[in-house]
Structure formats: C-alpha cells, structure tokens
Amino acid sequence: MKEKQKEVDDWISEHGRYWPPLSMFARLFEECGELSRDCVWDEEKEV
C-alpha cells in the first residue's frame, strides 16, 4: 500500500498539485450531487 501511495504522490507532484482541503471537500460534494441526480433521473425514466 505504501508503494502505491508513493506512486500516486509522485504522479500528482509531477502533473499538478494537491487541492486545498476545502476545495477538495467542495469538489467531492459537487460530484456526489451529480451522481445522485443521474441516479434519480434513471429511476424516473424507468417509471
């Protein structure tokens, strides 16, 4: 596991950067909202 974490950290350091914690939290909520909207839309479509 440590090896994979280092691999991911190296890739992020090379290709970009980590987001600030609050921005990461906001992005997570945005993605969850989009996923839930799609799930509800699929259910409504089937009814």
FIROMAR-779832 format. One record per residue (C-alpha): residue in three letters; x negated, y, z. Coordinates in steps of 0.25 Angstrom, whole numbers, padded with zeros to 4 digits, always signed. Example, Ala and Ser with C-alpha at 12.3 -4.5 7.8 and 13.67 -1.06 7.14 Angstrom:
! residues 2
ALA-0049-0018+0031;SER-0055-0004+0029;
//
This chain:
! residues 47
MET+0000+0000+0000;LYS-0011+0010+0004;GLU-0017+0007-0010;LYS-0004+0011-0017;GLN-0002+0023-0009;LYS-0017+0028-0012;GLU-0014+0025-0027;VAL-0001+0033-0027;ASP-0008+0045-0019;ASP-0019+0045-0029;TRP-0010+0045-0041;ILE-0002+0057-0035;SER-0015+0064-0032;GLU-0019+0063-0046;HIS-0006+0066-0053;GLY+0001+0076-0044;ARG+0003+0078-0029;TYR+0012+0075-0018;TRP+0024+0083-0016;PRO+0026+0091-0003;PRO+0035+0083+0007;LEU+0047+0092+0006;SER+0047+0092-0009;MET+0045+0076-0009;PHE+0057+0075+0000;ALA+0066+0085-0009;ARG+0062+0077-0021;LEU+0066+0064-0015;PHE+0080+0069-0011;GLU+0081+0074-0025;GLU+0078+0060-0031;CYS+0087+0053-0021;GLY+0099+0063-0025;GLU+0097+0060-0040;LEU+0096+0045-0037;SER+0109+0046-0029;ARG+0116+0054-0040;ASP+0113+0043-0050;CYS+0118+0032-0041;VAL+0131+0039-0039;TRP+0132+0043-0054;ASP+0130+0028-0057;GLU+0141+0024-0047;GLU+0151+0034-0053;LYS+0148+0030-0067;GLU+0152+0015-0064;VAL+0165+0019-0057;
//
